Amino acid sequence: MRKVVKFGGSSLADSHQFEKVGNIIRADASRVYVVPSAPGKRFSGDRKVTDLLYDAYRAASEDADSGAVDAVLGKIRARYAEIIEGLGLGEFFLGADFDEIRKNLLEAPERDYVASRGEYLNGRIMARYLGYEFLDAKEVIFFDADGRLDAEKTNEVLRGRLESMPNAVIPGFYGCGADGRVKTFSRGGSDITGSIVARASGADVYENWTDVSGFMVADPRIVANPQSIDTITYRELRELSYMGASVLHEDAIFPVRHAGIPINIRNTNEPDAAGTWIVESTARQPKYTITGIAGKKDFCSVLISKALMNSEIGFYRRVSQAFEDHGVSVEHMPSGIDTMTVVVHESEFLNKEQQVVSEIHRQCSPDSIEIDSGLALIAVVGRGMKSTRGTAGRIFSALAHAHVNVRMIDQGSSELNIIIAVDNQDFETAIRAIYDIFVTTQL
């Protein structure tokens, strides 16, 4: 058994959290490869180290102020000094690393390089604390000229390096761009690094340690004390992550999915809790008809009407092209015989709406176009829905009793999810109503 373990920023925020992480790793000899994030917030109102690094970058690139750079770097040095001293690593010194960071900031500041140093420094400390080898992610994770992960090159090089390393620490969040410079993933990208390492090492399990005990059926900021999810499939997770569930970076699934490596979401502060297992497929029956509920606010709907639309070849393609040509991504596209609705993000669409509408008129000659805004989309996801009759009816019943008007409904052909549109103001009420009928009362 070999495990890759990734620890988030809250799990490594200070020396006390570092000690918890060390105890977790040492408690299981199969936890052989460790992927750390940069130190997160220690308390409410605190700053993440990555955010401080962005401050240093702005001071260097926008203000060109060495004094401001030194002030921010001083705060970051103090954070790492506390961790080193608290772990009893007093002889371990990062002075040369900070000198190099300062030099690069003042001479030629690069945003991705600066942002990556939080993980780099934490990785160096973690390797020293555990007695593991340190492997710089810049040497083994590669991006192509378009900024996308070069998965095959990365897998080949990383696998070769790990073959000679029985234990190693690989910092998360960054790699090497096609130009040889440091390039970062999007925020939360340490999750992806952990998944990449799990694939390359042929791990049996990828453990992702954070500050929550796995996934919840609904957002705890909306539903008080929601039930946890024991097991969830990759497909269900993708649907929920895309609609706002944020325990795990949604792109972290891809490197391990086809290798059949399960992901286990665990809580650093409750290490005995089983957490949530993310798997490709499972014979386990879900506890409830639904697996989870997630959603986002601030969408627009564009209702396009035209008689005999369904018999006009290429109509849907031309409509989609009008949005694509103006850089607006389409979220959903439910349709009828003579109507189709295109759902888009308000933030992308509002400044381009008239150009898109004009393009649709030119390309498609519709009878009418109606635009509505202030919509929230809610995804009700669950592998148990396709074998349960009346799921949509129960959703409508719950929303009706909560006095929520359903503006749109769209069900995928896989029967894995149902998308519902409601007014922004009804978003939280709708989620609570759906949770109540499927989980609390199970009517």
C-alpha positions as CSV (number, residue, x, y, z in Angstrom):
1,M,0.0,0.0,0.0
2,R,1.3,3.4,-1.0
3,K,-0.5,6.7,-0.4
4,V,0.0,10.3,-1.6
5,V,-1.1,12.8,1.0
6,K,-1.8,16.4,0.3
7,F,-2.3,19.0,3.1
8,G,-4.1,22.3,2.5
9,G,-3.1,25.7,3.8
10,S,-5.2,25.6,7.0
11,S,-3.5,22.3,7.9
12,L,-0.1,24.0,7.7
13,A,-0.9,27.4,9.0
14,D,1.5,27.3,12.0
15,S,3.8,25.0,13.9
16,H,1.0,23.4,15.9
17,Q,-0.8,22.4,12.7
18,F,2.5,21.2,11.3
19,E,2.8,18.9,14.3
20,K,-0.6,17.4,13.6
21,V,0.4,16.8,10.1
22,G,3.6,15.1,11.1
23,N,1.7,12.8,13.5
24,I,-0.7,11.9,10.7
25,I,2.1,11.0,8.3
26,R,4.1,9.1,10.8
27,A,1.1,7.1,12.0
28,D,0.9,5.3,8.6
29,A,4.1,4.1,6.9
30,S,2.2,3.9,3.6
31,R,2.0,7.7,3.4
32,V,5.2,8.0,1.4
33,Y,4.7,11.1,-0.8
34,V,3.6,14.5,0.7
35,V,2.2,17.5,-1.2
36,P,2.0,20.7,1.0
37,S,0.2,23.9,0.3
38,A,1.5,27.3,1.5
39,P,0.6,28.3,5.1
40,G,-3.1,29.5,5.3
41,K,-4.9,31.6,7.9
42,R,-4.2,31.0,11.5
43,F,-7.2,32.8,12.7
44,S,-10.1,35.0,11.5
45,G,-8.7,38.1,9.9
46,D,-5.3,36.6,9.3
47,R,-3.6,36.6,5.8
48,K,-2.6,33.6,3.8
49,V,1.1,33.5,2.9
50,T,0.2,33.4,-0.8
51,D,-1.8,36.6,-0.5
52,L,1.2,38.2,1.2
53,L,3.4,37.1,-1.7
54,Y,1.0,38.7,-4.1
55,D,1.3,41.9,-2.1
56,A,5.1,41.7,-2.5
57,Y,4.7,41.2,-6.2
58,R,2.5,44.2,-6.5
59,A,4.9,46.3,-4.5
60,A,7.8,45.3,-6.8
61,S,6.0,45.5,-10.1
62,E,3.6,48.4,-9.7
63,D,5.3,50.6,-7.0
64,A,8.9,49.5,-7.6
65,D,9.3,50.2,-3.9
66,S,12.1,48.1,-2.3
67,G,11.0,49.3,1.2
68,A,7.5,48.0,0.7
69,V,8.8,44.7,-0.7
70,D,11.1,44.3,2.4
71,A,8.1,45.1,4.7
72,V,6.0,42.3,3.2
73,L,8.9,39.8,3.0
74,G,9.5,40.6,6.7
75,K,6.0,39.4,7.6
76,I,6.5,36.2,5.5
77,R,9.9,35.5,7.1
78,A,8.2,35.8,10.5
79,R,5.5,33.3,9.6
80,Y,8.1,30.7,8.5
81,A,10.4,31.5,11.5
82,E,7.5,30.7,13.9
83,I,7.0,27.3,12.1
84,I,10.7,26.4,12.1
85,E,11.2,27.4,15.8
86,G,8.0,25.7,16.9
87,L,9.1,22.5,15.2
88,G,12.4,22.5,16.9
89,L,14.3,23.1,13.6
90,G,16.2,26.1,14.8
91,E,19.3,25.2,12.9
92,F,17.3,25.1,9.6
93,F,17.5,28.4,7.9
94,L,15.7,29.8,4.8
95,G,17.8,32.9,4.5
96,A,19.3,32.1,1.1
97,D,15.9,31.3,-0.2
98,F,14.5,34.7,0.9
99,D,17.5,36.5,-0.5
100,E,16.8,34.9,-3.9
101,I,13.1,35.8,-3.7
102,R,14.0,39.4,-2.9
103,K,16.6,39.6,-5.7
104,N,14.1,38.3,-8.3
105,L,11.3,40.6,-7.0
106,L,13.5,43.7,-7.3
107,E,15.2,42.8,-10.6
108,A,12.5,41.0,-12.7
109,P,9.3,40.3,-10.8
110,E,7.3,37.3,-12.1
111,R,3.9,36.8,-10.7
112,D,3.8,33.0,-10.9
113,Y,7.3,32.6,-9.5
114,V,6.5,34.8,-6.5
115,A,3.1,33.2,-5.8
116,S,4.7,29.7,-5.9
117,R,7.3,30.4,-3.2
118,G,4.8,29.8,-0.3
119,E,4.5,26.1,-1.3
120,Y,8.2,25.9,-2.1
121,L,9.3,27.1,1.3
122,N,6.7,25.0,3.1
123,G,7.9,22.0,1.1
124,R,11.5,22.6,2.2
125,I,10.4,22.8,5.9
126,M,8.2,19.7,5.6
127,A,11.0,17.6,4.0
128,R,13.4,18.6,6.8
129,Y,10.8,17.9,9.5
130,L,9.9,14.5,8.2
131,G,13.4,13.4,7.0
132,Y,12.0,13.0,3.5
133,E,13.7,14.0,0.2
134,F,12.6,17.3,-1.3
135,L,11.6,17.3,-5.0
136,D,11.1,20.7,-6.6
137,A,7.8,20.7,-8.6
138,K,9.5,22.8,-11.2
139,E,11.7,19.9,-12.2
140,V,8.9,17.4,-12.7
141,I,5.6,19.1,-13.6
142,F,5.4,20.7,-17.0
143,F,3.0,23.0,-18.9
144,D,2.9,23.3,-22.7
145,A,3.1,26.5,-24.8
146,D,-0.6,27.2,-24.3
147,G,-0.3,27.0,-20.5
148,R,-2.0,23.6,-20.2
149,L,-0.6,20.7,-18.2
150,D,1.6,18.5,-20.3
151,A,0.2,15.4,-18.6
152,E,2.2,12.7,-20.4
153,K,5.6,14.4,-20.1
154,T,4.9,15.2,-16.5
155,N,3.9,11.6,-15.7
156,E,7.0,10.1,-17.4
157,V,9.5,12.5,-15.8
158,L,7.9,12.4,-12.3
159,R,7.5,8.6,-12.3
160,G,11.2,8.2,-13.2
161,R,12.3,10.6,-10.3
162,L,10.0,9.0,-7.8
163,E,11.2,5.4,-8.6
164,S,14.5,6.3,-6.7
165,M,12.7,8.1,-3.9
166,P,11.0,5.9,-1.3
167,N,9.7,9.1,0.5
168,A,9.5,12.6,-0.9
169,V,7.9,16.0,-0.4
170,I,6.7,17.7,-3.7
171,P,5.3,21.2,-3.2
172,G,1.9,21.9,-4.7
173,F,0.5,24.6,-7.0
174,Y,3.3,25.1,-9.5
175,G,5.4,23.6,-12.2
176,C,7.6,24.6,-15.2
177,G,6.2,26.5,-18.2
178,A,7.3,25.9,-21.8
179,D,9.6,28.9,-21.4
180,G,11.4,27.3,-18.5
181,R,9.9,29.7,-16.0
182,V,7.8,28.8,-13.0
183,K,4.1,28.5,-13.8
184,T,1.2,28.0,-11.4
185,F,-2.1,26.3,-11.5
186,S,-5.2,28.3,-10.6
187,R,-5.8,28.8,-6.8
188,G,-6.4,25.5,-5.1
189,G,-4.0,23.9,-7.6
190,S,-2.2,21.9,-4.9
191,D,-5.1,19.5,-5.2
192,I,-4.1,18.9,-8.8
193,T,-0.4,18.4,-7.9
194,G,-1.4,15.7,-5.4
195,S,-3.4,13.9,-8.1
196,I,-0.5,14.1,-10.5
197,V,1.8,12.6,-8.0
198,A,-0.7,9.9,-7.2
199,R,-0.9,8.9,-10.8
200,A,2.9,9.0,-11.5
201,S,3.7,7.0,-8.4
202,G,1.0,4.4,-9.0
203,A,-0.4,5.1,-5.5
204,D,-3.2,3.0,-4.1
205,V,-4.9,6.0,-2.5
206,Y,-4.7,9.8,-2.7
207,E,-5.5,11.4,0.7
208,N,-6.5,15.0,0.5
209,W,-6.3,16.5,4.0
210,T,-8.2,19.8,4.8
211,D,-10.1,21.4,7.6
212,V,-13.5,19.7,7.0
213,S,-14.4,16.0,7.3
214,G,-15.2,15.4,3.7
215,F,-18.0,16.6,1.5
216,M,-21.4,17.7,2.9
217,V,-24.7,17.2,1.1
218,A,-25.2,20.9,1.1
219,D,-23.2,24.1,1.9
220,P,-23.0,24.4,5.7
221,R,-23.2,28.2,5.3
222,I,-26.8,27.7,4.0
223,V,-27.9,24.5,5.7
224,A,-27.1,24.1,9.4
225,N,-25.1,21.0,10.2
226,P,-25.7,19.1,6.9
227,Q,-25.1,15.4,6.6
228,S,-21.8,14.2,5.2
229,I,-21.3,12.1,2.1
230,D,-19.6,8.8,2.7
231,T,-18.9,7.9,-1.0
232,I,-19.3,9.9,-4.1
233,T,-18.4,9.1,-7.7
234,Y,-16.1,11.2,-9.9
235,R,-19.0,12.2,-12.1
236,E,-21.1,13.3,-9.2
237,L,-18.2,15.3,-7.8
238,R,-17.6,17.0,-11.2
239,E,-21.2,18.2,-11.2
240,L,-21.1,19.5,-7.7
241,S,-17.7,21.1,-8.0
242,Y,-18.7,22.9,-11.2
243,M,-21.7,24.3,-9.4
244,G,-19.8,25.7,-6.5
245,A,-18.9,22.9,-4.1
246,S,-15.3,23.8,-3.3
247,V,-13.7,21.1,-1.0
248,L,-11.6,19.8,-3.9
249,H,-10.3,21.6,-7.0
250,E,-12.5,20.1,-9.8
251,D,-9.5,19.4,-12.1
252,A,-7.9,17.2,-9.5
253,I,-10.1,14.3,-10.6
254,F,-8.6,13.9,-14.1
255,P,-5.0,12.5,-13.4
256,V,-6.4,9.8,-11.0
257,R,-9.7,9.0,-12.7
258,H,-8.5,6.7,-15.5
259,A,-5.9,5.1,-13.2
260,G,-8.6,4.0,-10.9
261,I,-7.0,5.7,-7.8
262,P,-9.6,6.7,-5.2
263,I,-9.4,10.0,-3.4
264,N,-10.1,10.2,0.3
265,I,-11.0,13.7,1.7
266,R,-9.9,13.8,5.4
267,N,-9.9,16.3,8.2
268,T,-6.5,17.2,9.7
269,N,-8.2,18.2,13.0
270,E,-10.2,15.0,13.2
271,P,-7.8,12.4,11.8
272,D,-9.9,9.4,13.0
273,A,-13.0,10.5,10.9
274,A,-13.4,8.4,7.8
275,G,-14.1,11.4,5.6
276,T,-15.5,11.1,2.0
277,W,-14.3,8.6,-0.6
278,I,-14.3,9.7,-4.2
279,V,-14.3,6.7,-6.6
280,E,-14.9,5.9,-10.2
281,S,-17.9,3.6,-9.5
282,T,-19.3,1.8,-6.5
283,A,-21.9,-0.8,-5.6
284,R,-22.6,1.1,-2.4
285,Q,-26.1,2.4,-2.2
286,P,-26.3,6.1,-1.4
287,K,-27.7,7.0,2.0
288,Y,-30.2,9.3,0.3
289,T,-31.8,9.6,-3.1
290,I,-29.6,12.6,-3.8
291,T,-25.8,12.8,-3.2
292,G,-25.5,16.6,-3.0
293,I,-26.9,20.0,-3.7
294,A,-24.9,22.9,-5.0
295,G,-25.5,26.1,-6.9
296,K,-24.4,29.6,-8.0
297,K,-26.1,33.0,-8.4
298,D,-26.1,35.7,-11.1
299,F,-27.0,34.0,-14.4
300,C,-28.9,35.4,-17.4
301,S,-31.3,33.5,-19.6
302,V,-31.7,34.3,-23.3
303,L,-35.0,33.0,-24.7
304,I,-35.0,32.6,-28.5
305,S,-38.3,31.9,-30.3
306,K,-38.8,31.0,-33.9
307,A,-41.6,29.0,-35.6
308,L,-40.4,25.7,-36.9
309,M,-37.0,26.1,-35.3
310,N,-36.7,22.4,-34.9
311,S,-36.8,21.8,-38.7
312,E,-34.1,24.4,-39.5
313,I,-30.8,22.6,-39.9
314,G,-27.9,24.3,-38.1
315,F,-30.1,26.7,-36.0
316,Y,-28.6,25.7,-32.6
317,R,-25.1,25.8,-34.0
318,R,-25.5,29.3,-35.3
319,V,-26.9,30.5,-32.0
320,S,-24.0,28.9,-30.1
321,Q,-21.6,30.5,-32.6
322,A,-23.0,34.0,-31.8
323,F,-22.1,33.6,-28.2
324,E,-18.7,32.0,-28.9
325,D,-17.7,34.8,-31.3
326,H,-18.2,37.3,-28.5
327,G,-16.4,35.3,-25.8
328,V,-19.4,34.3,-23.8
329,S,-19.5,30.7,-22.6
330,V,-22.8,28.8,-22.6
331,E,-23.8,27.1,-19.3
332,H,-27.0,25.3,-20.3
333,M,-29.3,25.2,-23.3
334,P,-32.7,23.7,-22.7
335,S,-35.0,23.7,-25.7
336,G,-38.6,23.2,-26.9
337,I,-40.1,22.8,-30.4
338,D,-40.1,26.5,-31.3
339,T,-37.9,27.9,-28.4
340,M,-34.5,27.5,-26.9
341,T,-33.0,29.1,-23.8
342,V,-29.3,29.9,-23.5
343,V,-28.1,30.3,-19.9
344,V,-24.9,32.4,-19.4
345,H,-23.0,34.1,-16.6
346,E,-24.2,37.7,-16.1
347,S,-20.6,38.9,-15.6
348,E,-19.6,37.6,-19.1
349,F,-22.8,38.6,-20.9
350,L,-24.1,42.0,-19.7
351,N,-21.5,44.1,-21.5
352,K,-21.9,42.2,-24.7
353,E,-25.6,41.5,-24.8
354,Q,-26.5,43.7,-27.7
355,Q,-23.7,42.5,-29.9
356,V,-24.8,38.9,-29.2
357,V,-28.4,39.7,-29.8
358,S,-27.6,41.5,-33.1
359,E,-25.5,38.5,-34.2
360,I,-28.3,36.1,-33.5
361,H,-30.7,38.2,-35.5
362,R,-28.3,38.3,-38.4
363,Q,-27.5,34.6,-38.3
364,C,-30.9,33.1,-37.3
365,S,-33.7,35.6,-38.0
366,P,-35.6,34.7,-34.8
367,D,-39.2,35.8,-34.2
368,S,-38.2,37.2,-30.8
369,I,-35.5,37.3,-28.2
370,E,-36.2,37.8,-24.5
371,I,-33.4,38.4,-21.8
372,D,-33.9,37.8,-18.1
373,S,-31.3,38.2,-15.4
374,G,-30.9,37.7,-11.6
375,L,-31.1,33.9,-11.9
376,A,-29.5,31.3,-9.6
377,L,-28.8,27.8,-10.8
378,I,-29.1,24.8,-8.4
379,A,-27.8,21.3,-9.2
380,V,-29.4,18.4,-7.5
381,V,-27.0,15.5,-8.1
382,G,-27.1,11.8,-7.2
383,R,-26.6,8.4,-8.8
384,G,-29.6,7.2,-6.9
385,M,-32.0,9.5,-8.8
386,K,-32.2,7.3,-11.9
387,S,-33.6,4.4,-10.0
388,T,-36.0,6.4,-7.9
389,R,-39.4,7.5,-9.2
390,G,-40.7,10.9,-8.6
391,T,-37.5,12.7,-7.9
392,A,-38.4,15.8,-10.0
393,G,-41.9,15.8,-8.5
394,R,-40.5,15.9,-5.0
395,I,-38.2,18.8,-5.9
396,F,-41.2,20.8,-7.3
397,S,-43.3,19.9,-4.3
398,A,-40.6,21.1,-1.9
399,L,-40.1,24.4,-3.8
400,A,-43.8,25.0,-4.1
401,H,-44.3,24.6,-0.3
402,A,-41.4,27.0,0.2
403,H,-43.1,29.5,-2.1
404,V,-40.2,29.4,-4.6
405,N,-41.0,29.9,-8.3
406,V,-39.0,27.6,-10.6
407,R,-37.9,29.6,-13.6
408,M,-36.3,26.7,-15.6
409,I,-35.5,23.0,-15.3
410,D,-32.9,21.0,-17.2
411,Q,-32.2,17.3,-16.7
412,G,-29.1,15.6,-18.2
413,S,-29.6,12.5,-20.3
414,S,-27.5,10.5,-17.7
415,E,-30.2,11.2,-15.1
416,L,-27.4,12.0,-12.7
417,N,-28.4,15.6,-12.1
418,I,-31.3,18.1,-12.4
419,I,-30.6,21.8,-12.9
420,I,-33.2,24.2,-11.6
421,A,-33.2,28.0,-12.1
422,V,-34.8,30.2,-9.4
423,D,-34.6,33.9,-8.6
424,N,-31.4,35.0,-6.8
425,Q,-33.4,36.0,-3.8
426,D,-34.8,32.5,-3.5
427,F,-31.5,30.7,-3.8
428,E,-30.9,29.8,-0.1
429,T,-34.6,29.1,0.6
430,A,-34.6,26.7,-2.4
431,I,-31.5,24.8,-1.3
432,R,-32.9,24.4,2.3
433,A,-36.3,23.2,0.9
434,I,-34.6,20.5,-1.3
435,Y,-32.3,19.4,1.5
436,D,-35.2,19.1,3.9
437,I,-37.4,16.9,1.6
438,F,-34.6,14.5,0.6
439,V,-32.5,14.4,3.8
440,T,-34.2,15.8,6.9
441,T,-37.7,14.4,6.4
442,Q,-37.0,12.0,3.4
443,L,-40.7,12.3,2.3
